[in-house]
Amino acid sequence: MGESAILVLIISAVVFSAGGILAGKLLVKSKPSKVKSEAYECGVQTIGKSWVQFNVGYYLFALIFLIFDVELVFLYPWAVAAKQLGWVALIEVIIFLFILFLGFLYAHKKGALRWM
């Protein structure tokens, strides 16, 4: 049952994705123009080059936020079933949080959390 369900899920995902792309190509008329290919930002005309270099610190800050945000997704099921899981699960979550805390200390030491 498990292998066939995964296979059906993968095939469905590929067919659904490819079908959406194919339907878009067949049903939408494409009329490329210079105006459509310009960079667009909130209705303001672009002045100068549209390719600008961003500080990598913003990217690192966003990645660290994402990592700690996903951590909460893993903690919610544990918090709901904490009484049934017992002491072993508590120790495992403490180890999990300790490893995340070490990652936080590393990011702080490297300056990834320092806002520009």
ChimeraX attribute file (.defattr): number of C-alpha atoms within 10 A of each C-alpha:
attribute: neighborCount
match mode: 1-to-1
recipient: residues
	/A:1	5
	/A:2	6
	/A:3	8
	/A:4	9
	/A:5	10
	/A:6	11
	/A:7	11
	/A:8	11
	/A:9	12
	/A:10	12
	/A:11	12
	/A:12	12
	/A:13	12
	/A:14	12
	/A:15	12
	/A:16	12
	/A:17	12
	/A:18	12
	/A:19	12
	/A:20	12
	/A:21	11
	/A:22	11
	/A:23	11
	/A:24	11
	/A:25	11
	/A:26	10
	/A:27	8
	/A:28	8
	/A:29	8
	/A:30	8
	/A:31	6
	/A:32	8
	/A:33	8
	/A:34	6
	/A:35	8
	/A:36	9
	/A:37	8
	/A:38	11
	/A:39	13
	/A:40	12
	/A:41	9
	/A:42	5
	/A:43	7
	/A:44	8
	/A:45	10
	/A:46	11
	/A:47	6
	/A:48	7
	/A:49	7
	/A:50	11
	/A:51	7
	/A:52	7
	/A:53	6
	/A:54	8
	/A:55	9
	/A:56	9
	/A:57	15
	/A:58	14
	/A:59	12
	/A:60	15
	/A:61	16
	/A:62	12
	/A:63	13
	/A:64	16
	/A:65	13
	/A:66	11
	/A:67	13
	/A:68	14
	/A:69	11
	/A:70	11
	/A:71	14
	/A:72	11
	/A:73	10
	/A:74	12
	/A:75	14
	/A:76	11
	/A:77	10
	/A:78	16
	/A:79	12
	/A:80	10
	/A:81	11
	/A:82	14
	/A:83	11
	/A:84	9
	/A:85	12
	/A:86	10
	/A:87	11
	/A:88	9
	/A:89	15
	/A:90	15
	/A:91	11
	/A:92	11
	/A:93	16
	/A:94	12
	/A:95	12
	/A:96	14
	/A:97	14
	/A:98	12
	/A:99	12
	/A:100	15
	/A:101	13
	/A:102	11
	/A:103	15
	/A:104	17
	/A:105	13
	/A:106	12
	/A:107	16
	/A:108	12
	/A:109	11
	/A:110	10
	/A:111	13
	/A:112	20
	/A:113	18
	/A:114	12
	/A:115	8
	/A:116	7
